[in-house]
Structures are given as C-alpha cells and as structure tokens.
Amino acid sequence: MSLVVASKVKELLKGMNLMTSGDFADALSGEVEELAKKAAKRAKANGRKTVRGDDL
C-alpha cells in the first residue's frame, strides 16, 4: 500500500525542474511508513493514543 500520492510528488519535483524514477514513490512511501511507526511509538511511550506533529 502506498502512503504517498505519486502524482503530487512528481508535480512537486517537476516544479523544481527534476524528474522522478519509477521506484521513487515506493521508496518515499517506505520512509513515510517508518516515520509514522516511530511517531506512534513515541506517542505510546508518552501514554497517548493520539500521534501529534511533535512526535516526528
């Protein structure tokens, strides 16, 4: 399951005069998944069920 919208990522990078390879969106999605898991662990460690921006 992809956690990023590939077309939006491509649009962002195209605006910076860059191209994206076919595997970029999948790799970015993996990074987002890891960040989300890390943030969730921090929220749990702080006794919360709500993940907040500062958990990143």
CHARMM internal coordinates of N, CA and C (Angstrom, degrees):
IC EDIT
DIST 1 N 1 CA 1.4518
DIST 1 CA 1 C 1.5276
ANGL 1 N 1 CA 1 C 108.07
DIST 1 C 2 N 1.3101
ANGL 1 CA 1 C 2 N 114.63
DIHE 1 N 1 CA 1 C 2 N 130.07
DIST 2 N 2 CA 1.4633
ANGL 1 C 2 N 2 CA 119.22
DIHE 1 CA 1 C 2 N 2 CA 179.55
DIST 2 CA 2 C 1.5246
ANGL 2 N 2 CA 2 C 109.97
DIHE 1 C 2 N 2 CA 2 C -87.13
DIST 2 C 3 N 1.3061
ANGL 2 CA 2 C 3 N 116.50
DIHE 2 N 2 CA 2 C 3 N 137.08
DIST 3 N 3 CA 1.4564
ANGL 2 C 3 N 3 CA 122.03
DIHE 2 CA 2 C 3 N 3 CA -179.96
DIST 3 CA 3 C 1.5234
ANGL 3 N 3 CA 3 C 112.39
DIHE 2 C 3 N 3 CA 3 C -102.22
DIST 3 C 4 N 1.3288
ANGL 3 CA 3 C 4 N 116.62
DIHE 3 N 3 CA 3 C 4 N 1.71
DIST 4 N 4 CA 1.4596
ANGL 3 C 4 N 4 CA 120.40
DIHE 3 CA 3 C 4 N 4 CA 179.09
DIST 4 CA 4 C 1.5250
ANGL 4 N 4 CA 4 C 109.43
DIHE 3 C 4 N 4 CA 4 C -125.79
DIST 4 C 5 N 1.3031
ANGL 4 CA 4 C 5 N 115.64
DIHE 4 N 4 CA 4 C 5 N 154.18
DIST 5 N 5 CA 1.4618
ANGL 4 C 5 N 5 CA 121.29
DIHE 4 CA 4 C 5 N 5 CA 176.16
DIST 5 CA 5 C 1.5267
ANGL 5 N 5 CA 5 C 106.79
DIHE 4 C 5 N 5 CA 5 C -92.31
DIST 5 C 6 N 1.3275
ANGL 5 CA 5 C 6 N 115.20
DIHE 5 N 5 CA 5 C 6 N 104.80
DIST 6 N 6 CA 1.4598
ANGL 5 C 6 N 6 CA 120.73
DIHE 5 CA 5 C 6 N 6 CA -173.71
DIST 6 CA 6 C 1.5267
ANGL 6 N 6 CA 6 C 112.06
DIHE 5 C 6 N 6 CA 6 C -56.77
DIST 6 C 7 N 1.3203
ANGL 6 CA 6 C 7 N 117.77
DIHE 6 N 6 CA 6 C 7 N -39.72
DIST 7 N 7 CA 1.4678
ANGL 6 C 7 N 7 CA 120.09
DIHE 6 CA 6 C 7 N 7 CA -178.07
DIST 7 CA 7 C 1.5230
ANGL 7 N 7 CA 7 C 111.33
DIHE 6 C 7 N 7 CA 7 C -64.30
DIST 7 C 8 N 1.3281
ANGL 7 CA 7 C 8 N 117.58
DIHE 7 N 7 CA 7 C 8 N -34.78
DIST 8 N 8 CA 1.4624
ANGL 7 C 8 N 8 CA 120.84
DIHE 7 CA 7 C 8 N 8 CA 178.99
DIST 8 CA 8 C 1.5266
ANGL 8 N 8 CA 8 C 110.93
DIHE 7 C 8 N 8 CA 8 C -71.79
DIST 8 C 9 N 1.3169
ANGL 8 CA 8 C 9 N 116.29
DIHE 8 N 8 CA 8 C 9 N -37.68
DIST 9 N 9 CA 1.4646
ANGL 8 C 9 N 9 CA 120.25
DIHE 8 CA 8 C 9 N 9 CA 177.76
DIST 9 CA 9 C 1.5276
ANGL 9 N 9 CA 9 C 109.30
DIHE 8 C 9 N 9 CA 9 C -65.36
DIST 9 C 10 N 1.3379
ANGL 9 CA 9 C 10 N 115.82
DIHE 9 N 9 CA 9 C 10 N -45.46
DIST 10 N 10 CA 1.4680
ANGL 9 C 10 N 10 CA 119.83
DIHE 9 CA 9 C 10 N 10 CA 178.33
DIST 10 CA 10 C 1.5236
ANGL 10 N 10 CA 10 C 110.83
DIHE 9 C 10 N 10 CA 10 C -60.68
DIST 10 C 11 N 1.3292
ANGL 10 CA 10 C 11 N 116.35
DIHE 10 N 10 CA 10 C 11 N -41.47
DIST 11 N 11 CA 1.4694
ANGL 10 C 11 N 11 CA 121.13
DIHE 10 CA 10 C 11 N 11 CA 179.01
DIST 11 CA 11 C 1.5247
ANGL 11 N 11 CA 11 C 110.90
DIHE 10 C 11 N 11 CA 11 C -60.95
DIST 11 C 12 N 1.3243
ANGL 11 CA 11 C 12 N 116.76
DIHE 11 N 11 CA 11 C 12 N -44.71
DIST 12 N 12 CA 1.4626
ANGL 11 C 12 N 12 CA 121.47
DIHE 11 CA 11 C 12 N 12 CA 178.51
DIST 12 CA 12 C 1.5238
ANGL 12 N 12 CA 12 C 110.96
DIHE 11 C 12 N 12 CA 12 C -59.23
DIST 12 C 13 N 1.3203
ANGL 12 CA 12 C 13 N 115.86
DIHE 12 N 12 CA 12 C 13 N -49.73
DIST 13 N 13 CA 1.4568
ANGL 12 C 13 N 13 CA 120.04
DIHE 12 CA 12 C 13 N 13 CA -176.77
DIST 13 CA 13 C 1.5236
ANGL 13 N 13 CA 13 C 112.33
DIHE 12 C 13 N 13 CA 13 C -70.55
DIST 13 C 14 N 1.3273
ANGL 13 CA 13 C 14 N 116.04
DIHE 13 N 13 CA 13 C 14 N -33.84
DIST 14 N 14 CA 1.4660
ANGL 13 C 14 N 14 CA 119.28
DIHE 13 CA 13 C 14 N 14 CA 176.48
DIST 14 CA 14 C 1.5244
ANGL 14 N 14 CA 14 C 110.24
DIHE 13 C 14 N 14 CA 14 C -63.00
DIST 14 C 15 N 1.3282
ANGL 14 CA 14 C 15 N 116.66
DIHE 14 N 14 CA 14 C 15 N -36.51
DIST 15 N 15 CA 1.4573
ANGL 14 C 15 N 15 CA 121.08
DIHE 14 CA 14 C 15 N 15 CA 176.45
DIST 15 CA 15 C 1.5181
ANGL 15 N 15 CA 15 C 112.79
DIHE 14 C 15 N 15 CA 15 C -64.88
DIST 15 C 16 N 1.3156
ANGL 15 CA 15 C 16 N 115.97
DIHE 15 N 15 CA 15 C 16 N -16.90
DIST 16 N 16 CA 1.4648
ANGL 15 C 16 N 16 CA 121.63
DIHE 15 CA 15 C 16 N 16 CA 177.36
DIST 16 CA 16 C 1.5314
ANGL 16 N 16 CA 16 C 110.33
DIHE 15 C 16 N 16 CA 16 C -101.58
DIST 16 C 17 N 1.3391
ANGL 16 CA 16 C 17 N 115.28
DIHE 16 N 16 CA 16 C 17 N 15.11
DIST 17 N 17 CA 1.4705
ANGL 16 C 17 N 17 CA 122.74
DIHE 16 CA 16 C 17 N 17 CA -178.96
DIST 17 CA 17 C 1.5231
ANGL 17 N 17 CA 17 C 112.79
DIHE 16 C 17 N 17 CA 17 C 60.60
DIST 17 C 18 N 1.3460
ANGL 17 CA 17 C 18 N 116.03
DIHE 17 N 17 CA 17 C 18 N 38.96
DIST 18 N 18 CA 1.4609
ANGL 17 C 18 N 18 CA 121.72
DIHE 17 CA 17 C 18 N 18 CA 178.06
DIST 18 CA 18 C 1.5231
ANGL 18 N 18 CA 18 C 109.57
DIHE 17 C 18 N 18 CA 18 C -123.75
DIST 18 C 19 N 1.3133
ANGL 18 CA 18 C 19 N 115.15
DIHE 18 N 18 CA 18 C 19 N 156.27
DIST 19 N 19 CA 1.4587
ANGL 18 C 19 N 19 CA 120.98
DIHE 18 CA 18 C 19 N 19 CA 175.17
DIST 19 CA 19 C 1.5291
ANGL 19 N 19 CA 19 C 107.94
DIHE 18 C 19 N 19 CA 19 C -110.53
DIST 19 C 20 N 1.3324
ANGL 19 CA 19 C 20 N 116.49
DIHE 19 N 19 CA 19 C 20 N 163.27
DIST 20 N 20 CA 1.4718
ANGL 19 C 20 N 20 CA 120.31
DIHE 19 CA 19 C 20 N 20 CA 178.69
DIST 20 CA 20 C 1.5170
ANGL 20 N 20 CA 20 C 109.76
DIHE 19 C 20 N 20 CA 20 C -119.64
DIST 20 C 21 N 1.3017
ANGL 20 CA 20 C 21 N 115.61
DIHE 20 N 20 CA 20 C 21 N 143.20
DIST 21 N 21 CA 1.4567
ANGL 20 C 21 N 21 CA 120.04
DIHE 20 CA 20 C 21 N 21 CA 175.55
DIST 21 CA 21 C 1.5239
ANGL 21 N 21 CA 21 C 108.78
DIHE 20 C 21 N 21 CA 21 C -80.63
DIST 21 C 22 N 1.3026
ANGL 21 CA 21 C 22 N 116.56
DIHE 21 N 21 CA 21 C 22 N 164.81
DIST 22 N 22 CA 1.4516
ANGL 21 C 22 N 22 CA 121.48
DIHE 21 CA 21 C 22 N 22 CA -177.60
DIST 22 CA 22 C 1.5157
ANGL 22 N 22 CA 22 C 114.48
DIHE 21 C 22 N 22 CA 22 C -62.75
DIST 22 C 23 N 1.3200
ANGL 22 CA 22 C 23 N 117.12
DIHE 22 N 22 CA 22 C 23 N -26.24
DIST 23 N 23 CA 1.4633
ANGL 22 C 23 N 23 CA 120.35
DIHE 22 CA 22 C 23 N 23 CA -176.95
DIST 23 CA 23 C 1.5262
ANGL 23 N 23 CA 23 C 113.63
DIHE 22 C 23 N 23 CA 23 C -94.34
DIST 23 C 24 N 1.3315
ANGL 23 CA 23 C 24 N 117.82
DIHE 23 N 23 CA 23 C 24 N -1.74
DIST 24 N 24 CA 1.4628
ANGL 23 C 24 N 24 CA 119.96
DIHE 23 CA 23 C 24 N 24 CA -174.67
DIST 24 CA 24 C 1.5224
ANGL 24 N 24 CA 24 C 112.81
DIHE 23 C 24 N 24 CA 24 C -64.09
DIST 24 C 25 N 1.3296
ANGL 24 CA 24 C 25 N 118.13
DIHE 24 N 24 CA 24 C 25 N -46.52
DIST 25 N 25 CA 1.4681
ANGL 24 C 25 N 25 CA 121.04
DIHE 24 CA 24 C 25 N 25 CA -177.27
DIST 25 CA 25 C 1.5245
ANGL 25 N 25 CA 25 C 111.09
DIHE 24 C 25 N 25 CA 25 C -61.45
DIST 25 C 26 N 1.3332
ANGL 25 CA 25 C 26 N 117.53
DIHE 25 N 25 CA 25 C 26 N -39.96
DIST 26 N 26 CA 1.4736
ANGL 25 C 26 N 26 CA 120.38
DIHE 25 CA 25 C 26 N 26 CA 178.32
DIST 26 CA 26 C 1.5209
ANGL 26 N 26 CA 26 C 111.23
DIHE 25 C 26 N 26 CA 26 C -65.56
DIST 26 C 27 N 1.3367
ANGL 26 CA 26 C 27 N 116.36
DIHE 26 N 26 CA 26 C 27 N -41.56
DIST 27 N 27 CA 1.4659
ANGL 26 C 27 N 27 CA 119.87
DIHE 26 CA 26 C 27 N 27 CA 179.21
DIST 27 CA 27 C 1.5256
ANGL 27 N 27 CA 27 C 110.50
DIHE 26 C 27 N 27 CA 27 C -65.94
DIST 27 C 28 N 1.3219
ANGL 27 CA 27 C 28 N 116.87
DIHE 27 N 27 CA 27 C 28 N -41.28
DIST 28 N 28 CA 1.4619
ANGL 27 C 28 N 28 CA 121.08
DIHE 27 CA 27 C 28 N 28 CA 177.94
DIST 28 CA 28 C 1.5277
ANGL 28 N 28 CA 28 C 110.76
DIHE 27 C 28 N 28 CA 28 C -63.91
DIST 28 C 29 N 1.3090
ANGL 28 CA 28 C 29 N 116.83
DIHE 28 N 28 CA 28 C 29 N -40.41
DIST 29 N 29 CA 1.4628
ANGL 28 C 29 N 29 CA 121.26
DIHE 28 CA 28 C 29 N 29 CA 178.18
DIST 29 CA 29 C 1.5329
ANGL 29 N 29 CA 29 C 110.52
DIHE 28 C 29 N 29 CA 29 C -60.91
DIST 29 C 30 N 1.3283
ANGL 29 CA 29 C 30 N 116.68
DIHE 29 N 29 CA 29 C 30 N -39.80
DIST 30 N 30 CA 1.4643
ANGL 29 C 30 N 30 CA 120.38
DIHE 29 CA 29 C 30 N 30 CA 176.99
DIST 30 CA 30 C 1.5168
ANGL 30 N 30 CA 30 C 111.89
DIHE 29 C 30 N 30 CA 30 C -62.52
DIST 30 C 31 N 1.3220
ANGL 30 CA 30 C 31 N 116.37
DIHE 30 N 30 CA 30 C 31 N -39.69
DIST 31 N 31 CA 1.4671
ANGL 30 C 31 N 31 CA 120.51
DIHE 30 CA 30 C 31 N 31 CA 177.89
DIST 31 CA 31 C 1.5293
ANGL 31 N 31 CA 31 C 110.96
DIHE 30 C 31 N 31 CA 31 C -66.10
DIST 31 C 32 N 1.3222
ANGL 31 CA 31 C 32 N 116.46
DIHE 31 N 31 CA 31 C 32 N -41.43
DIST 32 N 32 CA 1.4676
ANGL 31 C 32 N 32 CA 120.92
DIHE 31 CA 31 C 32 N 32 CA 178.47
DIST 32 CA 32 C 1.5257
ANGL 32 N 32 CA 32 C 109.90
DIHE 31 C 32 N 32 CA 32 C -62.69
DIST 32 C 33 N 1.3270
ANGL 32 CA 32 C 33 N 116.80
DIHE 32 N 32 CA 32 C 33 N -41.36
DIST 33 N 33 CA 1.4691
ANGL 32 C 33 N 33 CA 120.49
DIHE 32 CA 32 C 33 N 33 CA 178.84
DIST 33 CA 33 C 1.5280
ANGL 33 N 33 CA 33 C 110.73
DIHE 32 C 33 N 33 CA 33 C -60.57
DIST 33 C 34 N 1.3229
ANGL 33 CA 33 C 34 N 116.93
DIHE 33 N 33 CA 33 C 34 N -44.38
DIST 34 N 34 CA 1.4646
ANGL 33 C 34 N 34 CA 120.79
DIHE 33 CA 33 C 34 N 34 CA 179.30
DIST 34 CA 34 C 1.5264
ANGL 34 N 34 CA 34 C 111.51
DIHE 33 C 34 N 34 CA 34 C -63.63
DIST 34 C 35 N 1.3257
ANGL 34 CA 34 C 35 N 117.02
DIHE 34 N 34 CA 34 C 35 N -41.68
DIST 35 N 35 CA 1.4709
ANGL 34 C 35 N 35 CA 120.38
DIHE 34 CA 34 C 35 N 35 CA 177.55
DIST 35 CA 35 C 1.5244
ANGL 35 N 35 CA 35 C 111.22
DIHE 34 C 35 N 35 CA 35 C -62.12
DIST 35 C 36 N 1.3332
ANGL 35 CA 35 C 36 N 116.47
DIHE 35 N 35 CA 35 C 36 N -42.65
DIST 36 N 36 CA 1.4609
ANGL 35 C 36 N 36 CA 120.81
DIHE 35 CA 35 C 36 N 36 CA -179.60
DIST 36 CA 36 C 1.5281
ANGL 36 N 36 CA 36 C 110.96
DIHE 35 C 36 N 36 CA 36 C -64.45
DIST 36 C 37 N 1.3261
ANGL 36 CA 36 C 37 N 116.86
DIHE 36 N 36 CA 36 C 37 N -41.85
DIST 37 N 37 CA 1.4688
ANGL 36 C 37 N 37 CA 120.63
DIHE 36 CA 36 C 37 N 37 CA 178.98
DIST 37 CA 37 C 1.5316
ANGL 37 N 37 CA 37 C 110.71
DIHE 36 C 37 N 37 CA 37 C -64.43
DIST 37 C 38 N 1.3184
ANGL 37 CA 37 C 38 N 116.37
DIHE 37 N 37 CA 37 C 38 N -41.63
DIST 38 N 38 CA 1.4634
ANGL 37 C 38 N 38 CA 120.58
DIHE 37 CA 37 C 38 N 38 CA 179.01
DIST 38 CA 38 C 1.5310
ANGL 38 N 38 CA 38 C 110.43
DIHE 37 C 38 N 38 CA 38 C -63.86
DIST 38 C 39 N 1.3207
ANGL 38 CA 38 C 39 N 116.69
DIHE 38 N 38 CA 38 C 39 N -42.46
DIST 39 N 39 CA 1.4644
ANGL 38 C 39 N 39 CA 120.94
DIHE 38 CA 38 C 39 N 39 CA 178.65
DIST 39 CA 39 C 1.5251
ANGL 39 N 39 CA 39 C 110.79
DIHE 38 C 39 N 39 CA 39 C -64.76
DIST 39 C 40 N 1.3199
ANGL 39 CA 39 C 40 N 117.19
DIHE 39 N 39 CA 39 C 40 N -38.93
DIST 40 N 40 CA 1.4648
ANGL 39 C 40 N 40 CA 120.92
DIHE 39 CA 39 C 40 N 40 CA 179.05
DIST 40 CA 40 C 1.5297
ANGL 40 N 40 CA 40 C 110.75
DIHE 39 C 40 N 40 CA 40 C -64.40
DIST 40 C 41 N 1.3140
ANGL 40 CA 40 C 41 N 116.77
DIHE 40 N 40 CA 40 C 41 N -41.45
DIST 41 N 41 CA 1.4698
ANGL 40 C 41 N 41 CA 120.48
DIHE 40 CA 40 C 41 N 41 CA 177.83
DIST 41 CA 41 C 1.5275
ANGL 41 N 41 CA 41 C 110.87
DIHE 40 C 41 N 41 CA 41 C -61.97
DIST 41 C 42 N 1.3178
ANGL 41 CA 41 C 42 N 115.94
DIHE 41 N 41 CA 41 C 42 N -40.40
DIST 42 N 42 CA 1.4673
ANGL 41 C 42 N 42 CA 119.46
DIHE 41 CA 41 C 42 N 42 CA 179.71
DIST 42 CA 42 C 1.5298
ANGL 42 N 42 CA 42 C 110.95
DIHE 41 C 42 N 42 CA 42 C -65.52
DIST 42 C 43 N 1.3340
ANGL 42 CA 42 C 43 N 116.32
DIHE 42 N 42 CA 42 C 43 N -42.19
DIST 43 N 43 CA 1.4635
ANGL 42 C 43 N 43 CA 120.33
DIHE 42 CA 42 C 43 N 43 CA 179.12
DIST 43 CA 43 C 1.5276
ANGL 43 N 43 CA 43 C 110.02
DIHE 42 C 43 N 43 CA 43 C -61.41
DIST 43 C 44 N 1.3311
ANGL 43 CA 43 C 44 N 116.72
DIHE 43 N 43 CA 43 C 44 N -45.25
DIST 44 N 44 CA 1.4721
ANGL 43 C 44 N 44 CA 120.47
DIHE 43 CA 43 C 44 N 44 CA 178.74
DIST 44 CA 44 C 1.5170
ANGL 44 N 44 CA 44 C 111.46
DIHE 43 C 44 N 44 CA 44 C -62.53
DIST 44 C 45 N 1.3341
ANGL 44 CA 44 C 45 N 116.28
DIHE 44 N 44 CA 44 C 45 N -41.11
DIST 45 N 45 CA 1.4631
ANGL 44 C 45 N 45 CA 120.77
DIHE 44 CA 44 C 45 N 45 CA -179.94
DIST 45 CA 45 C 1.5232
ANGL 45 N 45 CA 45 C 111.13
DIHE 44 C 45 N 45 CA 45 C -63.34
DIST 45 C 46 N 1.3211
ANGL 45 CA 45 C 46 N 116.65
DIHE 45 N 45 CA 45 C 46 N -26.40
DIST 46 N 46 CA 1.4614
ANGL 45 C 46 N 46 CA 121.65
DIHE 45 CA 45 C 46 N 46 CA 178.84
DIST 46 CA 46 C 1.5251
ANGL 46 N 46 CA 46 C 111.81
DIHE 45 C 46 N 46 CA 46 C -94.37
DIST 46 C 47 N 1.3258
ANGL 46 CA 46 C 47 N 116.87
DIHE 46 N 46 CA 46 C 47 N 10.99
DIST 47 N 47 CA 1.4593
ANGL 46 C 47 N 47 CA 121.24
DIHE 46 CA 46 C 47 N 47 CA 175.71
DIST 47 CA 47 C 1.5204
ANGL 47 N 47 CA 47 C 114.28
DIHE 46 C 47 N 47 CA 47 C 73.75
DIST 47 C 48 N 1.3284
ANGL 47 CA 47 C 48 N 116.88
DIHE 47 N 47 CA 47 C 48 N 23.62
DIST 48 N 48 CA 1.4641
ANGL 47 C 48 N 48 CA 120.30
DIHE 47 CA 47 C 48 N 48 CA -179.79
DIST 48 CA 48 C 1.5108
ANGL 48 N 48 CA 48 C 110.97
DIHE 47 C 48 N 48 CA 48 C -113.60
DIST 48 C 49 N 1.3199
ANGL 48 CA 48 C 49 N 115.95
DIHE 48 N 48 CA 48 C 49 N 154.02
DIST 49 N 49 CA 1.4519
ANGL 48 C 49 N 49 CA 122.06
DIHE 48 CA 48 C 49 N 49 CA 172.33
DIST 49 CA 49 C 1.5148
ANGL 49 N 49 CA 49 C 111.44
DIHE 48 C 49 N 49 CA 49 C -105.03
DIST 49 C 50 N 1.3135
ANGL 49 CA 49 C 50 N 115.80
DIHE 49 N 49 CA 49 C 50 N -0.87
DIST 50 N 50 CA 1.4560
ANGL 49 C 50 N 50 CA 121.43
DIHE 49 CA 49 C 50 N 50 CA 179.55
DIST 50 CA 50 C 1.5214
ANGL 50 N 50 CA 50 C 108.62
DIHE 49 C 50 N 50 CA 50 C -108.38
DIST 50 C 51 N 1.3316
ANGL 50 CA 50 C 51 N 115.27
DIHE 50 N 50 CA 50 C 51 N 124.55
DIST 51 N 51 CA 1.4574
ANGL 50 C 51 N 51 CA 120.88
DIHE 50 CA 50 C 51 N 51 CA 176.85
DIST 51 CA 51 C 1.5279
ANGL 51 N 51 CA 51 C 107.65
DIHE 50 C 51 N 51 CA 51 C -88.40
DIST 51 C 52 N 1.3192
ANGL 51 CA 51 C 52 N 115.92
DIHE 51 N 51 CA 51 C 52 N 127.50
DIST 52 N 52 CA 1.4745
ANGL 51 C 52 N 52 CA 121.11
DIHE 51 CA 51 C 52 N 52 CA -176.91
DIST 52 CA 52 C 1.5147
ANGL 52 N 52 CA 52 C 110.05
DIHE 51 C 52 N 52 CA 52 C -115.23
DIST 52 C 53 N 1.3191
ANGL 52 CA 52 C 53 N 114.51
DIHE 52 N 52 CA 52 C 53 N 166.12
DIST 53 N 53 CA 1.4556
ANGL 52 C 53 N 53 CA 120.63
DIHE 52 CA 52 C 53 N 53 CA 179.93
DIST 53 CA 53 C 1.5083
ANGL 53 N 53 CA 53 C 113.67
DIHE 52 C 53 N 53 CA 53 C -57.03
DIST 53 C 54 N 1.3165
ANGL 53 CA 53 C 54 N 117.05
DIHE 53 N 53 CA 53 C 54 N -35.30
DIST 54 N 54 CA 1.4676
ANGL 53 C 54 N 54 CA 118.81
DIHE 53 CA 53 C 54 N 54 CA -179.12
DIST 54 CA 54 C 1.5238
ANGL 54 N 54 CA 54 C 112.98
DIHE 53 C 54 N 54 CA 54 C -74.75
DIST 54 C 55 N 1.3258
ANGL 54 CA 54 C 55 N 117.64
DIHE 54 N 54 CA 54 C 55 N -5.59
DIST 55 N 55 CA 1.4670
ANGL 54 C 55 N 55 CA 120.58
DIHE 54 CA 54 C 55 N 55 CA 173.99
DIST 55 CA 55 C 1.5333
ANGL 55 N 55 CA 55 C 110.95
DIHE 54 C 55 N 55 CA 55 C -75.41
DIST 55 C 56 N 1.3203
ANGL 55 CA 55 C 56 N 115.65
DIHE 55 N 55 CA 55 C 56 N -16.23
DIST 56 N 56 CA 1.4591
ANGL 55 C 56 N 56 CA 119.23
DIHE 55 CA 55 C 56 N 56 CA 177.13
DIST 56 CA 56 C 1.5089
ANGL 56 N 56 CA 56 C 110.23
DIHE 55 C 56 N 56 CA 56 C -74.52
END
COOR INIT
IC SEED 1 N 1 CA 1 C
IC BUILD
